[in-house]
Amino acid sequence: MLQVIYGALLSVLKTCLADMTGAIRGFSRYAIDNQTNQQSSRHGFQQPTTRTLIDVLKALDGANTEQVERSKTIFFPGDPAEKVYLIRRGAVRLSRVYESGEEITVALLRENSLFGVLSLITGHRSDRFYHADAFTRVEMVTAPAASVLQAIEEDAGVGLLLLQGLSSRILQTETMIETLTHRDMSSRLVSFLLVLCRDFGVPGQKGITIDLKLSHQSIAEAIGSTRVTITRLLGDLRNSGLVNIERKKITVLDPIALAKRFN
C-alpha cells in the first residue's frame, strides 16, 4: 500500500533525486545555495541583493516572529490555511497521516525554507492536509496569506522570491519521498543520511557533520522504522568506519563510500 502511495506522489512531483552521488556533490548546504545562485545567473535571472524573502515577510502587515520548541506541533491537518511560514533557524518536519494511522514524512525543511503556501493557492478556502512539527527548536517568520498576496500584486519581485523559495521546498519533498521508496531499511537510512548531509551538513576535517541533534527515535519516526532497527543499522555503519556519533550528532566520515554502499 505504501509503495502505491509513494508512486502516486512521485508521479506528481516527477523529478526525484537524480543520482545520489551527484546530489551529494559538495555535501554542504552552502554548496547547494551556491549552485542555485550559479544556475540562476546562467539563465539570466538577477539574484536579489538588497532584500531577502525573510526581509519581505517581516515587513508585511501582521507578520510575526515565532519560536517553537522541539517536537511541538506548528499546525495539524485540518487547521485553517491562513499563514505562510519561513524558517529562520532549525528544522521542520512535514508529514501526512493516512487512514491506517501511519504517519509518513514528506519533507524535512531547513533554514530559509518556505512552507504553508497552500493558503496562497486556495485563498483561505482550504484546510491544512500536512502535519507540521518542529524537528528541532525552530524560529520562524510568519505572515498572513492576505498580506503576502497583496505584496505579490504590488511587486512582481516578491512573487519571484516566493517562487524561488517554493522551488527549494518542492526539491526537499522530492528527495524525502525518494528516500522513503526504498523497501530495504538499510538503504533507506543511508539515503536519509545523505540527504541530511546535503541540507544540514557542515564540512570538517573528519567528514561532514549533520548539524542536528538526532536521537535514534527521531530518525526512526522520520523514515518509518523502529528505534531498535535504527540503533542496529547505525551501529553497523559505525563499525564499518562510515559514520561517527557523538552527543547525538552524526558525522559521515566518508560520504563517497556511504553513497557507494547506498548504490
Sequence and secondary structure as in RCSB ss.txt:
>XXXX:A:sequence
MLQVIYGALLSVLKTCLADMTGAIRGFSRYAIDNQTNQQSSRHGFQQPTTRTLIDVLKALDGANTEQVERSKTIF
FPGDPAEKVYLIRRGAVRLSRVYESGEEITVALLRENSLFGVLSLITGHRSDRFYHADAFTRVEMVTAPAASVLQ
AIEEDAGVGLLLLQGLSSRILQTETMIETLTHRDMSSRLVSFLLVLCRDFGVPGQKGITIDLKLSHQSIAEAIGS
TRVTITRLLGDLRNSGLVNIERKKITVLDPIALAKRFN
>XXXX:A:secstr
 HHHHHHHHHHHH      HHHHTTT SHHHHHHHHHHHHHHTT    SS  HHHHHHTSTT EEEEE TT EEE
 TTSB  EEEEEEES EEEEEE TTS EEEEEEE TT EE THHHHHTS SB  SEEEESS EEEEEEEHHHHHH
HHHH HHHHHHHHHHHHHHHHHHHHHHHHHT SSHHHHHHHHHHHHHHHHEEE SSSEEESS   HHHHHHHHT 
 HHHHHHHHHHHHHTTSEEEETTEEEES HHHHHHHH 
